[in-house]
Amino acid sequence: MLDTVKTQGPTPFQFEGRNVRLVEIDGETWFVATDVARELGYEHTPHLLRLLDDDEKGVHTMDTLGGDQSVALVSEPGVYRAIIQRRANKKHDASLTAKIARFQRFVFHDVLPSIRATGSYNPASAAPALPKSYAEALRELASTVEIVEQQQAQIATLVPKGDFFDRFVDANGLYGYQNAGRALNCRPNLFTRWLRQKYCFYSGDALVPYQQYLQSGLFEVKNFIGDDGKARPRGWITPKGLEYFSSRVPDSIKCRPGAAVSSSEAA
């Protein structure tokens, strides 16, 4: 559940000319639910929210230009789950199916990895027209400086905070096995066992991918320093891997509709 402390207004990013707003709360990135619902083709936002678990959605009070407003939000794993569930529905027309695929790529490959890697999101844009006079150039410079300062202040709210978050949950846009399972609407421990059947093996006490899947870009392996000061490998699933597994995980390890997945699910 979300806390009741107010935060500043969400930061908008552009997806095909429309705003997709994000906000950082306690070191985690949340999406404004109405924006996600629109891009996934839901006519009404509650139709999206009712498919998510309680820890994947919530209502939060934010300080906006119109005053304090209660806004429905979806967590990052909730967005991934919503995208994958929506893509699994074969009843959509071709245009909506293609749009959902583009939105998935926008989320997986563009905004969030960029925020984690650089603390900012900088989509390519067309070159602006050259100023026609020195005075116009000075005005544009002053305006640009003001805009950049505002954007930097907004981006600061989206940069992940906390040692645990940085090291174990979303390092450089990568996902731990259990969080990847949750994003794919799977039982996290069953998903990890399924990976062991073909894609991963234990090296000491670390579950790491086979070389062929590492080279194909489905996984990355990074070293981390344990409490004893020793370096150990840790396997991560990449956004490409999450897309790859979304069409391959068996139904037998997926959650039943409406069933909540506990973060402390027993193995």
Summary of the structure (lengths in Angstrom):
residues: 267
radius of gyration: 20.3
end to end distance: 24.5
largest distance: 68.6
contacts: 737
relative contact order: 0.11
helix: 45%
strand: 23%
